[in-house]
Amino acid sequence: MAALALAGSAVALWSTNALVGKALLANHPVSQVQLLQFAGAALVFALIRLTGRPGSSQGADRLTLFPLAVGFVGLVGTMVLQYVAFASMPVIEGNLVAYTWPVMVAAAVIVFDNPRRPVLLGLATAIGFVGVALVIAGGRDRTWFQGDLAGYIAAFGSALCMAFYSVVVGRLAVSPDRLLLPSSLIGLALALAWCVRDGVAWPAGSYLALGLYLGAGPMGLGYYLWSRALRLEGGGRVAVVAYLTPIASTLLLTLSGERLTMTAIAGAVLVVGSCVAVGLERSEADSHV
């Protein structure tokens, strides 16, 4: 129950990511949004370390090169590629493609974990990728790749990074706060260099608050809670909760005025349906074991 509560809290934060990101990207470059995000996330991870919350390392674990790489790929790779996608294509479509990472986790389970029903998992995974193709095909002008091709590649890359992180982080001995703080600081330094290259000014007012929320909320607390959940419960029932993210985030984007064509809606249904099917199968397999 603790793992499910942590995962549900992470999903609640993640579901607001695309909506708030869309509002910021309408008036600010990706580099500036990323700078605010990594600043907010670094503050959260630093506070968790300083206050010594449950799950914090007390020096027993060592942060070697591989855990550092896992944190970098999972946090920096996922978020940078996701926001490049948001800036290059319709946010609602980029969000759906980026949140196919649970389907990719299912594919990894088929290859590495010897599941009870690999054919069923394989079918659900294939349906999910068909859904992605339909989302990409469902441009408002009835053409493939309505946004820049780089945007679709970035969204898919973001999903790969998050899938890799979710598969590996639960197997590491390093606590989430110790793993994520260095990654957020590296991301902050890279985003600062990016802003200097772009020559952007520091934002003020509500945009500053929204950017810091994206860092402290979806990126900071979201990643920490999700990592803690995976360490507590190896990803079976927790995975079902994660698949609510594309449903909730797409609903919020739709309420804000974003629209999908009928083709993209069909793809969204396949993506979400395949994610739920994969999650239920993994949960049932864990319960059986």
N, C-alpha and C positions, 0 to 999 in steps of 0.2 A: 504493500500500500504506500509506503514511503517513496519507493521508486516511481510508482504511477503518479503520485502527487507532484514530485519533482518534474517528471516529464510533461505532465499537463500544464504546469506553470511555464515551462520553457515554450511549449506550443502556443500558449496564450500570448506570450511576448513576441514570438516569431510571426504570428498572424498579423501583427501591426506593421511589420517591417516594410513590406512593399508599399502600403498606403502612405506611410510617413516618408519613405524614400521618394515616392512619386512627387509629393508636394515639394520636397527640397530640390530635386533634380530639375524641376520646372524653372528654377531661377538661379541654380548654382551648379558649377561643374562637378564632375565626379570626384576630382582630387580634393576639393574642399569638403565635400560630404564625408569622404573617407577619413580625412584628417580629424573631423569632429567625432566620427565613430570610434576610431582607435583611441582618441583621447579619453572619451567616456568609458570605453572598455578597460583601458589601462588603469583608470581610477578605481573602477569596481574591483578588478583583480588585486590591486594593491591593497585596498581596504580589507578584502577577504583574508589576504595573507597577514596583515597587521593585526586584525582582530582575532585570528586563530580560530575561525569557525570550524565546525565538524568537517573533516575531509581535508583540512589543511595539513601540509607536511610539517613535521617538527624536525626535519633534518635527516630522517631515516632513509628517504629515497634520494637518489642522485639523478640529476637532470643530464643525461648523456645526449649525444648527438641525435640518435634516432627519435627519442621522445620529443626533442626540440623540433625536429623535422615534421613529426606528426602534428604538433601544435601549429606550426607555421602553415602547413598545407591545409589543415582543417579550418583555421581561423582566417588567416590572411588570404590564402588562395580562394576559399569559398566566398568571402565577402567582397573582395576586389572584383573577381570575375562576375559575381552576381550584379554588382552595381554598374559595371561596364555594360552588361546585358540590359539592365533597366534603362540606361541612357541611350541605347542603340536600337531599341525595338519597343513595341507596345508593352508596358509594364505588366499587364495582366497575362500576356503570353509568355514573357520572360520568366515571370514568377512560376507558372505551371511547369515550364521546362526545367528550371532550377530545382524545383521540388520533386523531381523524379528520382532523387537520390535513394529513397526507400526501395524503389524497384531495382536500382543498381546493387543495393545491399542484398536483396533477394537473389540476384544473379551470383553474387559472391558466396552466398550460403549454398547454392546448388553446386558450385565448383569445389568449395573447401570443407563444408560441414556435413556432407552426407545426410541430407534431410530425409524424413520418412517418405514423403511423396514428391520426389523431384520433378515428375512430369507435370503435376499440378502447379508447382512453383514456377516451372519453366513456361507453362502456358500463361500464367498470370503476368510474368515478366514480359513475355512477348507482346501481350495485349497492352501493357503499359507503354512499350516503345512504339507500338502502332498509334496509341493515343498521342504521343509526342509528335509523331509525323503529321497527324491530323491538326494538331495545334499550330505547327509550323505552316501547314498548307492553308490554314483558315484565315489568311489576311483579309482585311476589309475590301480589298480590290480583287478578291478571288484569285490571288496569285501567291506562289510560294515565296517565302522569305520577304515579308512585308518590310521588316526592318533590315538593318545591315546584316550581312552574313556573319560578320564578326560578333554581332550580338547573340546570335543563336549558338555559335561556337562557345562563346563565353558562358552562356547559361548552362550549356551541357557540361562544360569544364567545371563550373561551380558545383553542379550536382555530383560529378566524379570526386571532387575534393571532399565534399561532405560525406559521401558514401565511404570513402577511404577512412576518414576520421572516425565515423561511427563504428566501423568494423574493428578498428585497431585500438581505440582509446580505452575500451573496457578491459583490454588485456594487458594494459600497462600498469606497472607498479607505482608510477608517479601520480600524485594527486592532481586533480584538475586545475586548482588555482596555481600550483607550481608550474604546471605545463603551459597554461594560457597566458600568464603574465609576461614572460619573455617574448612570446609571439605577438602580443598586443603592442609591446614597446618597439619591436622590429617593424611592425605595421605602421606605427605612429611615425617612426623615423622615415620610412619610405614614403608615406603620404605627405610628410612635410617637404621632402625633396621634390615630390611631384607638384606640390602647390607652388614652390619657389620657381620651378621650371615654367609653370603655367602663368605665373605672375598674378595669382588671385589674392584678393583682399580678405581679411578676417571678417566674417559675417557678424551681425549684431541682432539683438532683439529676439523675436520668436524663432528665427531660423537657427540661431545659436543653440537655443534650448532644444529644438527638435533634433538637431544633429547630435547633441550630447545624449538625448534620450535614445536615439538609435544605437549609440555606443554602449551606454549603461544598461539599457533594457534588452532588446533582441540580441545584440552581440555579447555584452558582458554577462548579465545574469542568465540570459538564454543559454549560452554555451556552458556556463558553469553548472546550471541545474541539469541540463541534458547529460553532461559528462558524469555528474554524480549519479544520475539515474541509471546510466549504463553500467557503472561500477557496482551498483547495488543489485541490479537484476539484469542478467546477461543479455537483454535485448529482445526477449520474447513478447511478453505482454506490453512492455514499454513501447515496442515498435508499433503496436496498434494505435497508441495515443499519438505518436509522431505523424501518422498518416492523416490526422485531422488538420494539419497545417495548411495544405493546399486548399482544403475545403473552406476553412475560415478566412484565409487571406484572399481567396478569389471572391468570396461573398462580400468582404469589405470593399474590395476594389470595384465590384459591380455596383454597390450602393453609392460609391463616390462618382459614378458616371462612366467607368470603363465598360466596354462592351465586347463581347465575343460574337463572331459569326456562328451560324449553325454548325459549320464544319468544325470550328474550334471548340464549340460546346460539346460536340460528340467526342472529340479528342480528350477534353477535360474529364468527361464522364468515364472514359476508358482509363485515363491516368489514375484518377481517384479510386475507381473501382478495383483496379489491379493492385493498388497500394493496400487497400483494405483487405482484399483477398489474401495477399501475401502476409500481412500482419496477423490475420486470423489463423492462417495455416501455421505460422511459426509459433503463435501462442498455444495452439492446440498441441503441437508437437512437444513443446516444453512441458505442458501439463501432463501429457502422456508419459514422458520420461520421468 
